[in-house]
Amino acid sequence: MEARINGHTQLFGLFGSPVGHSGSPVMYNYTFASLGIDAAYLAFDVQIDQLPAVIQAVRTLNIGGFNVTMPCKTAIAQYLDELSPAAKLIGACNTVVVKNGKLEGNNTDGIGFVRNLQENGADVKGKKIVLLGAGGAATAIACQTALDGAASVAVFNRKDEFYANAEKTTEKIKAAGLDCQVTVSDLANDDVLKAAIASADILVNATKVGMKPLDEQTLVKKEYFRKDLIVADTVYNPKETLMIKEAKEAGCELAVGGIGMLLWQGVAAFKLFTGKDMPHEEVFKKFFA
């Protein structure tokens, strides 16, 4: 790293809290070095109330761009000059690029999800989707799949603090005039969930269920799977959740975990930062395999 740093090195970063566990600095710095890009990537622990000062620093120091993680993804949008269609619809950003002094907000979470399916031979266009969850990842997936031509998205979430968020997302998608029917239902209503999955093309878990300490749990009964159903999870640790294992055992057409979504959202962000393609196969083998 020291050999690459000079007076012209462009700085990129990650803002949020906590960020000490993030693998982004290692991944991005490795890729910068591999492609001979004169840039460096660092992680900065930032709280929401610090964002005004951070944005001023970004402008003053001419930082090339940055990723945003919790708890700042939603709050950051109000400080940016422009938002991509997905970021505007989602109401949150995870990637910001600085161009000609303007801060452009993007959201690559949904892009990463859709690309992960595509790389596994599936597409969301014209498909009926059942989406479990209403948090940040679920919102990004609902909005991006609607933008990419999904026929419908049936969101299921418990009647908790996120349920209202799902209802707002539904209204925003409708207001955007997208040709995608979006509904919200209580996850506790198993009969409605069963019927929705029976008529769906794609089933997605965008909750923390399946992740430790919930790694022995699943929100979907095994008998709801069928061979022509595509099943996807956003959880990437463990790489294969109980839901994905049971979907494979049931012989589902495709059952894919969230590690690919993590990779492809990073690939999309890297392209926005540099205009170059990340060597994704090399990066996957080194950091994700």
C-alpha angles and dihedrals in degrees: 000000000000091000090058099048116097141143092285100047112132117226125223127172155172121249124196142074130299100018102150092098095050120122092199098096093054093045096047096042091049090051094046089053093045092053095039093244114160096228142107132207126210136176120236124193104229132172125204094255090056095057097096091056091043093052090050089051091050090054094043096047094041093233110188097225145308145216121235127212134175134343093019104051096098099032094052093065094074092060097052129096097220138014129205116238090257094047091048092050095043093042092222138085132209098172128044124185124195112219123172090340094309124116112224117195122211137172116216098171094092091040089055092051094050092045091050090056092046092052087055093050101263132114131196097212110118092358131133110233132196110201122193113206140029104219129107098294093044092050092051091049094047092051097042095047089049089051090049094054108266111168094222143351119205108195119202123191137150117259093264133119091293095057092079088051090057090051091051091050090052091052092048092052091049091047090052089062094235117163093238127107111224125189135175124214138172111265088214090067097087096178091058091046092050092051092047093051091047091061098035129104096200131031119196131188110205097165131094091253106119093035120101126305085024094046094119093053135085133182095215127072112232092235090064092069121093134181098256094050122106113215125195134177129198092204111101101176107090093031090218115039125199089257092055092046092052092045089054091047088052090054097244115182091245133001114182133173129221101259091091091052089054091052097045096047086055091048090053092048092049090053090052091049099046110012087235133110117251112232088245098179092054092044092048093052092047101042110013110033 
